[in-house]
Amino acid sequence: METQKIENQEKKSLWGSWKSFKTRAKIYQVFVHLFALAGLAVLGAWAFFELGFTKNKGGVDSNNRYLADYKAEGNLQDSSKLFEDNMQNYLNLVALGQVYPTNANLIMEAGKYAEGPGAVRQMLYAANMYLQDGEKAQVYQQMVHDLKQVLSKYDAKPTADHLIPWMNEPAWPALKVAILKDKEVIEEAARMTGVEPRLIVSCLVGEQIRLFNSNREKFKQYLGPVKVLSVQSQFSLGVNGIKDFTAMQVERNLKDTASEFYMGKQYEHILDFNTESHEWERNARLTDYHNHLYSYIYTGCILHQTMLQWKRAGYDISNRPDILCTLFNIGFAQSKPSPNPRCGGSHIAVNGQEYTFGVIGNDFYFSGELAEAFPMMNKSFVDE
């Protein structure tokens, strides 16, 4: 009993002492204790980390040898075997697309931004790491093997020549350089007329090839040394050979809301004149040797107006560059909508072989040439 009384007295004494402290002193003591505990926690965590209790010692991946080989494989580059490298990539992508189309598509898209086939080969090699075992792996490997076997049966004898014969003409590389110089104005004209730039270039290629081969010696002096486009200034005008009466009809079509060729209110003023001398100004616009913008604007208008004429008659030729180039070449008077349009136009002889304007335009459009500067678009024309 005595002991319990003493303990109770001591407790009362401590509580009394605590109650006798001022409020600030009590709060101060609480914070001191809290900070002390926080400090101990930090020191404990530091010690725990430094002693290595949190470290993941890791290990060697089971695919290490495969990845090491992959690195060596990726360093093998032989520019003389570019075709073979690309073909092997395509075969593997075809096989991969049968089992994992998502990955095949991702690799194919990424390859568009890579320099050379090496990057695609590396991506395929990395993907193949997950195709070592299992049913899909067997399907993939068997397909790659079978595709190689099919190709090995044929002695195709690859050639450096272009598949499209007229593109083997020595003037073609120089013409491409000349066209690229006009990239910005072609794109501006395409924006103003609501026409795909590549379609305008298709008409330009047809006209420039025609000009070059009609008087080779004369046009060699432009296209060869200085790589510039030929500008006509007599019967036909500009780099695209537009007749003055065709240009006048284009201008009328822009304003005539009742015309089958009418493009819409947003296009009505794109060819407005700045002077009262329309004939002089039109000629000056089209024959400007330094700026071919108006040649491309008139070309875009002709293409757009012709497409609308046929569309309103119930025939969609917006995805037919062969027909559109043909109609650009033969003129509005010959544009008669029908269910079976025919590709043709002016006959153009190149190295003893004869082509038509429409075929040359179509050849370029689908050739892949200059695709980086003038890509194929989902729509050739802006919707009405």
Secondary structure, 3 states (H helix, E strand, C coil): CHHHHHHHHHHHHHHHHHHHCCHHHHHHHHHHHHHHHHHHHHHHHHHHHHCCCCCCCCCCCCCHHHHHHHHHHHCCCCHHHHHHHHHHHHHHHHHHHHHCHHHHHHHHHHHCCCCCCHHHHHHHHHHHCCCCCCHHHHHHHHHHHHHHHHHHCCCCCCCCCCCCHHHHCCHHHHHHHHHHHCHHHHHHHHHHHCECHHHHHHHHHHHHHHHHHHCHHHHHHHHCCCCCCCCEECCCEECCCECHHHHHHHHHHHHCCCCCCCCCHHHCCCCCCCCCCHHHHHHHHHCCCCCCHHHHHHHHHHHHHHHHHHHHCCCCCCCCHHHHHHHHHHCHHHCCCCCCCCCCCCEEEECCEEEEHHHHHHHHHCCCCCCCCCCCCCCCECCC
